[in-house]
Amino acid sequence: MAQSPSGSSPAARLCRCLPAVFSAVAARLARGLPAFLSVIAALAVWEAYVRLSGISVLVLPAPSRVAEQIVVNRDLLWANTWPTLLATLSGFAFSLTIAFALSLLIDFLPRLRRALFPVFVISQTLPLVAIAPLVVLWFGFGLTPKILLVALVTFFPMLVALVDGYESTDPDISALLRSMGASRAAIFRRARLPSAMPYFFAGLRISITYAVVAAIFAEYVGARAGLGIVILNAKNSFRPDLMLAAVVISSALTLALFGASALLQRIVLSWRHAGATS
């Protein structure tokens, strides 16, 4: 039977890799254990307080009752999670496109930064509770106002991160490329954009946590479906247990998107992690 070039079968190589995989998983679990225990302790205190104080479920439902509502109303919550996820991802994709396009303009035309950044800062000072009803009034109850509100909330952190990342490029690398006859676009592609990637992903992780909140708030103001509508209807029906169930789902959605962005960063910047461990 022919042997592999390394002198062992694929199964044997897999067996040798398993301990390293298990140790890496164990290390990650160990890092997350304190946070997990903190959440469990908080839920236990909450549950104990509700049961011992006798407080009404119309004021503060116990975590066990919230979990029960998630199971009982799983069809309702699942059906309304998809519209929220669609609004979040659509708005975030639009926000990402706008942030990258504006960062390109600012990087290639530095004077635009002094002209545009004050406007962008002012846009972040506008209270969402006042802007959201106007956007819904102007654009209706469809997907468009949700996309615009999510973009308004999330584009600025990514824009600032990209612009700061471009400016962090080593001047010696830019000078070397320029001396070799590289164009401004080539310098951007080979030096400035790679330098901005760690900054960009930092802004991405911040923005993605705001995106779900903005989408739910847009639904809360005016929509036909979504977790925001579930929360609004539960509030009007004096159902804090169902409200908290929808909040748990939205939090889980935010954590999932945050984890996906962190995973994407690790994949895209794999060269950086490889260099740090070599």
C-alpha positions as CSV (number, residue, x, y, z in Angstrom):
1,M,0.0,0.0,0.0
2,A,1.4,3.4,-1.0
3,Q,2.4,5.8,1.8
4,S,1.9,9.5,1.7
5,P,4.9,11.7,1.1
6,S,5.2,12.5,4.8
7,G,5.3,8.8,5.7
8,S,1.9,8.6,7.4
9,S,-1.7,8.3,6.3
10,P,-4.1,11.2,6.3
11,A,-5.9,9.7,9.3
12,A,-2.7,9.6,11.3
13,R,-2.0,13.3,10.5
14,L,-5.5,14.2,11.5
15,C,-5.1,12.4,14.8
16,R,-1.9,14.3,15.4
17,C,-3.7,17.6,14.7
18,L,-6.7,16.9,17.0
19,P,-4.9,17.7,20.3
20,A,-3.9,21.1,19.0
21,V,-7.5,21.8,17.8
22,F,-8.9,20.7,21.2
23,S,-6.4,22.8,23.1
24,A,-7.3,25.9,21.0
25,V,-11.0,25.3,21.6
26,A,-10.4,24.8,25.3
27,A,-8.4,28.0,25.5
28,R,-11.2,30.0,23.8
29,L,-13.8,28.5,26.1
30,A,-11.6,29.3,29.1
31,R,-11.4,33.0,28.0
32,G,-15.2,33.1,27.6
33,L,-16.0,31.3,30.9
34,P,-15.9,34.4,33.2
35,A,-18.4,36.3,31.0
36,F,-20.6,33.2,30.8
37,L,-20.5,32.7,34.6
38,S,-21.3,36.4,35.1
39,V,-24.4,36.1,32.9
40,I,-25.6,33.0,34.7
41,A,-25.1,34.7,38.1
42,A,-27.1,37.8,37.0
43,L,-29.9,35.6,35.7
44,A,-29.9,33.6,39.0
45,V,-30.2,36.7,41.1
46,W,-33.0,38.0,38.8
47,E,-34.9,34.8,39.1
48,A,-34.5,34.6,42.8
49,Y,-35.6,38.2,43.3
50,V,-38.8,37.7,41.3
51,R,-39.7,34.5,43.1
52,L,-38.9,35.7,46.6
53,S,-40.3,39.2,46.3
54,G,-43.6,38.2,44.7
55,I,-43.5,41.0,42.2
56,S,-46.1,40.9,39.5
57,V,-45.2,39.4,36.1
58,L,-46.7,42.5,34.6
59,V,-43.9,44.5,36.1
60,L,-40.9,42.2,36.0
61,P,-41.2,38.6,34.6
62,A,-38.6,36.0,35.7
63,P,-36.0,34.8,33.2
64,S,-37.7,31.4,33.2
65,R,-40.9,33.0,32.0
66,V,-39.1,34.9,29.3
67,A,-37.5,31.7,28.1
68,E,-41.0,30.1,28.2
69,Q,-42.3,32.9,25.9
70,I,-39.5,32.3,23.5
71,V,-40.5,28.7,23.2
72,V,-44.3,29.3,23.1
73,N,-44.0,32.2,20.6
74,R,-41.1,30.8,18.6
75,D,-43.1,30.9,15.3
76,L,-44.0,34.6,15.9
77,L,-40.5,35.5,16.8
78,W,-38.9,33.6,14.0
79,A,-41.2,35.1,11.4
80,N,-40.4,38.6,12.6
81,T,-36.7,38.0,13.0
82,W,-36.2,37.7,9.2
83,P,-37.5,41.2,8.4
84,T,-35.3,42.7,11.1
85,L,-32.3,40.8,9.8
86,L,-33.0,41.8,6.2
87,A,-33.3,45.5,7.2
88,T,-30.1,45.2,9.2
89,L,-28.0,43.6,6.5
90,S,-29.4,45.7,3.7
91,G,-28.8,48.9,5.7
92,F,-25.4,47.9,6.8
93,A,-24.4,46.9,3.2
94,F,-25.5,50.4,2.0
95,S,-23.7,52.0,4.9
96,L,-20.5,50.1,4.1
97,T,-20.7,51.2,0.5
98,I,-21.2,54.8,1.4
99,A,-18.4,54.8,4.0
100,F,-15.9,53.3,1.6
101,A,-16.8,55.6,-1.2
102,L,-16.5,58.7,1.0
103,S,-13.2,57.5,2.5
104,L,-11.9,57.2,-1.1
105,L,-12.9,60.7,-1.9
106,I,-11.4,62.0,1.3
107,D,-8.2,60.1,0.8
108,F,-7.7,61.2,-2.8
109,L,-9.0,64.8,-2.1
110,P,-7.8,65.7,1.4
111,R,-9.5,69.1,1.3
112,L,-12.8,67.3,1.3
113,R,-12.2,66.2,4.9
114,R,-12.3,69.7,6.2
115,A,-15.5,70.3,4.2
116,L,-17.4,67.1,4.8
117,F,-16.4,65.9,8.3
118,P,-18.3,68.7,10.2
119,V,-21.4,67.6,8.3
120,F,-20.9,64.0,9.2
121,V,-20.4,64.9,12.8
122,I,-23.6,66.9,12.8
123,S,-25.4,64.0,11.3
124,Q,-24.4,61.9,14.3
125,T,-25.8,64.5,16.7
126,L,-29.3,64.2,15.3
127,P,-31.6,62.4,17.7
128,L,-32.8,59.2,16.1
129,V,-36.1,59.4,18.0
130,A,-36.9,62.6,16.1
131,I,-35.4,61.7,12.7
132,A,-37.0,58.2,12.4
133,P,-40.6,59.3,12.2
134,L,-39.7,61.9,9.5
135,V,-37.9,59.2,7.5
136,V,-40.8,56.9,7.7
137,L,-43.1,59.8,6.8
138,W,-41.0,60.6,3.7
139,F,-40.3,57.0,2.5
140,G,-43.2,55.0,3.8
141,F,-43.4,51.7,5.7
142,G,-41.3,49.6,3.4
143,L,-37.6,48.6,3.5
144,T,-36.2,52.0,2.4
145,P,-36.6,54.0,5.6
146,K,-35.0,51.1,7.6
147,I,-32.0,51.0,5.3
148,L,-31.5,54.8,5.5
149,L,-31.8,54.8,9.3
150,V,-29.4,51.9,9.7
151,A,-26.9,53.6,7.3
152,L,-27.2,56.9,9.2
153,V,-26.3,55.3,12.5
154,T,-23.5,53.0,11.3
155,F,-21.6,54.7,8.5
156,F,-19.7,57.2,10.6
157,P,-17.6,54.8,12.7
158,M,-16.5,52.9,9.6
159,L,-15.7,56.1,7.8
160,V,-13.5,57.4,10.6
161,A,-11.8,54.0,11.0
162,L,-11.0,53.9,7.2
163,V,-9.7,57.4,7.1
164,D,-7.5,56.9,10.2
165,G,-6.3,53.6,8.7
166,Y,-5.2,55.2,5.5
167,E,-3.2,57.8,7.5
168,S,-1.5,55.1,9.5
169,T,0.4,53.9,6.4
170,D,4.1,53.8,6.8
171,P,5.5,56.9,4.9
172,D,8.6,54.9,3.9
173,I,6.5,52.3,2.1
174,S,4.6,55.0,0.2
175,A,7.9,56.7,-0.7
176,L,9.4,53.4,-1.9
177,L,6.4,52.7,-4.1
178,R,6.5,56.2,-5.5
179,S,10.2,56.0,-6.3
180,M,9.4,52.8,-8.2
181,G,6.9,54.7,-10.4
182,A,3.7,53.5,-8.7
183,S,0.7,55.7,-9.4
184,R,-1.5,57.2,-6.6
185,A,-4.1,54.4,-7.2
186,A,-1.4,51.7,-7.0
187,I,0.0,53.1,-3.7
188,F,-3.5,53.1,-2.3
189,R,-4.2,49.5,-3.4
190,R,-0.8,48.1,-2.3
191,A,-0.1,50.2,0.9
192,R,-2.8,52.4,2.2
193,L,-5.8,50.0,1.9
194,P,-4.0,47.0,3.6
195,S,-2.8,49.4,6.4
196,A,-6.4,50.4,6.9
197,M,-7.9,47.0,7.2
198,P,-7.3,46.5,11.0
199,Y,-8.9,49.9,11.6
200,F,-11.7,49.1,9.3
201,F,-12.6,45.9,11.1
202,A,-12.5,47.7,14.4
203,G,-15.1,50.2,13.1
204,L,-17.1,47.4,11.5
205,R,-17.5,45.6,14.9
206,I,-18.7,48.8,16.5
207,S,-21.1,49.6,13.7
208,I,-22.6,46.1,13.5
209,T,-23.8,46.4,17.1
210,Y,-25.6,49.6,16.3
211,A,-27.2,48.2,13.1
212,V,-29.7,45.9,14.8
213,V,-30.7,48.6,17.3
214,A,-31.3,51.0,14.5
215,A,-33.3,48.5,12.4
216,I,-35.5,47.6,15.4
217,F,-36.1,51.3,16.3
218,A,-37.1,52.0,12.6
219,E,-39.6,49.1,12.9
220,Y,-40.8,50.4,16.2
221,V,-41.6,53.8,14.6
222,G,-43.3,52.4,11.5
223,A,-43.3,48.9,9.9
224,R,-45.4,46.0,9.0
225,A,-43.3,43.3,10.5
226,G,-40.1,42.8,12.5
227,L,-38.9,42.5,16.1
228,G,-39.7,46.2,16.6
229,I,-43.4,45.5,15.8
230,V,-43.4,42.5,18.3
231,I,-42.0,44.8,21.0
232,L,-44.5,47.5,20.2
233,N,-47.5,45.1,20.2
234,A,-46.3,43.4,23.4
235,K,-46.0,46.8,25.1
236,N,-49.5,47.8,24.1
237,S,-50.8,44.5,25.4
238,F,-48.9,44.8,28.7
239,R,-46.8,41.8,28.0
240,P,-43.3,42.5,29.3
241,D,-42.4,38.8,29.1
242,L,-42.9,38.8,25.3
243,M,-41.1,42.2,25.1
244,L,-38.1,40.7,26.8
245,A,-38.3,37.6,24.7
246,A,-38.0,39.8,21.5
247,V,-35.1,41.7,23.2
248,V,-33.3,38.4,23.8
249,I,-33.7,37.5,20.2
250,S,-32.4,40.9,19.1
251,S,-29.4,40.5,21.4
252,A,-28.6,37.1,20.1
253,L,-28.8,38.5,16.5
254,T,-26.4,41.3,17.5
255,L,-24.0,38.8,19.0
256,A,-24.2,36.5,16.0
257,L,-23.4,39.4,13.6
258,F,-20.6,40.6,15.9
259,G,-19.1,37.1,15.9
260,A,-19.4,36.9,12.1
261,S,-17.5,40.2,11.7
262,A,-14.8,38.9,14.0
263,L,-14.5,35.7,12.0
264,L,-14.4,37.7,8.8
265,Q,-11.6,39.8,10.2
266,R,-9.6,36.7,11.1
267,I,-10.1,35.3,7.6
268,V,-9.3,38.5,5.7
269,L,-6.3,39.3,7.9
270,S,-5.0,35.8,8.2
271,W,-1.6,37.0,6.8
272,R,-1.4,39.4,9.8
273,H,-2.1,36.6,12.3
274,A,0.4,34.3,10.6
275,G,3.0,37.0,10.8
276,A,2.4,37.6,14.5
277,T,2.7,33.9,15.3
278,S,5.8,33.2,13.1
